[in-house]
């Protein structure tokens, strides 16, 4: 992927208005993945590549009113859809590139990233940037509401050996980015990899 974000913005911008209606049953999967982050009241969490903000309500529920929830996305139309759905009440929305976050270092306890990794132009650098804003020992969740095989079938393609989400590829990629993978699940019903921020 190039650093030109125009393609990503065009792709998601054209789909933002009906994104939630295309995937109406994902809510419970998002809530379950957020629960696995182990957030506590008062924690500070970023939804990186938040799209229409489907993770923001369970993230807010997990950190409570004293916590901080941020949603960052590159596509204005996705953030507009999040506002129209009222999800801006659950977190502050940022129009920004997750590869260059306007946040201070170690400002967060966790990052949640649904469907993000395939859209990162420089995965090592971009995951390192997510690590920069998380305190040592903080957590990263890479999530998709369906597994790799189910997603490939939905898109009419096959899984290839270079798939970044394959366990054999993802573990070393995270390690090069300053993360340590702590769990990995790839089932038809979901994909979830958890990682801890190294010192």
N, C-alpha and C positions, 0 to 999 in steps of 0.2 A: 504494500500500500504506500502511496506517496504521502507527503506532508500536506498536499492540497486537500483540504477538508470539503471541498465543494461537492464531490460525489456523495459523500456520507450525508451531508446536509440535504442534498437534492433527494436522495433515496428516502430518508426518514421524513423530510419535510412533506413530501407528496403523500405519505402514508399516515401522518400524525392524526388527522381528524378522525379516522376510523380505526386507529390502532387497537384501542381497547375492545372495540366490538369484534375485531378479528380473533381475539384471544380472551373470550369472556370467562373462561374457567380457570385462569392462572392464579387467582387470588390465594387459594389455600396453599399452593406450592410456594408462592412468595413468602407467605406467613411462616411456613415450616422452615424455609431456608434462613429467614431472619432469626428465627428461634435458635438455630444452630450456631449463630454468631456469639451467643452467650452474653449479650448486652445487659447492662445493669442500669437502674435509674441513675440519671445524671451523666451517663456516658455521652460522648461526642462522636457522631457517625456521619459518613459521607456515602450517598448513593451515587457512584460514579457512572456516568452514562445513564442517568435516571429516566430518560424518555418521558413518558406521560406520568411518571411518579407512582407507579403501582406499588413500589416497596415503601414509599414514605409513610403510609398509615401504620403498617406493622413496625417500622423502625421507630416512629413516634411512640407507639404503645410500649415498646421495649425500653426506651430511655426515659419515658415519662416527661412531665412538664418541665422538670429541671434540666433535662438533657438538651443536646443540640443536634438537630437533623438538618443536613444540607443535601440538596440534590443538584448535581452538575450535569449539564448536557451541552452539546455543540450545536443543536438544532433548535432555533427559536420556536418553530411550530410545535415541537414536542413539548417544550415548556409551556407554551400557550394552552395546549391540550391539558396539561397538568393543572393549570390554573382553572380552566373551564370545569374540570372534574372536582375542583375544590381541594386538591391535594397540597396546594401552597399553604394551607392552614397547618399542615403537618410538618413542613420543613421549608427552609429558605432556599429558593431556586437561584442557581447561578448559571448564566450563559457563558460557558468557558470550555476550553480544551482540557481534558483530564491529564494531558501530557504537560501542562504548564498551569498548575492550580494556583489561584490567588490566595493561598493559605500559608500561614507560617509553619515551619517545620515542627513536627511532633504535636500538632494541634489536636489530633483526633485519636480516638481509641480503636476505631474500626472503619473499614471500607467495605461496602456491599457493591458488587458489580455484576449486573445481570446482562448476559449477552454481549458483554463489552469486548472481550479479548480478541475476537475475530476482526474487530474494527480498529485495533490499535496499529498505527503505522510503524512504530518501533517498539515491539512488545517489551524488550528488556528495559529500555529507557523509560517507557511509559509506566511499567510496573514499579520501577525504581522511584518514579515521581509519586506514585500512590504511597509507596513506603516512606518517602520523605515526610509526608504530612501525618504519619501515624507514629505514635510513641513506640519505643522498643517493647516487644511483648504484645503489641496490638494485633488485631486480626483482619484478614482479608477473606472475603467470600466471593468466589467466582461461581456464578450460578446461571443456569438456564432451566426454564420450566419443563423442558423435555431433554432426553439424553442425546448423545451424538448420533447414534444410529437412527433414531426417530426423526431428528432434525434433518439429517441427510436425506432420508426417504421423503420427507415433506418437501424438500427443495429439489427432488429429482436427481440426486447425485449420490456418489458413494463416499464413504470415509476413506481418506488417503493417509498414508503413513506420516505425512508431514503435518497433520492436524495438530494445532497448538494445544488443543484440549485433551489429547491423548495423554494418559498418565506418564508414559515414558518420555514425552516431550515437555509436559507441564512442570514436573518436578524440577528438572535442571533449569528450565526457564525461570521459575520462581527463585531458585537458589542464586542464579546469576543476578537477580534483581534485588537481593537482600531479604528474601522471604524463605521460610521453611514450610513445605507442605505438610500438614498434619492429618488430613483425611481427604479421601477421594471417593466419590460415588458417581457412576455413570450407568444409569438405568433408563429404560424407556420413559419413565415418568419424570425423571429429573437428572440434571447434572449439577454436582456441587463439589467444589474443591475448597478446602479451608487451608489457610496458611497463617503463620505467625511471623511478625516482623522481628528480624534478627537485630541484635545491637549494632 
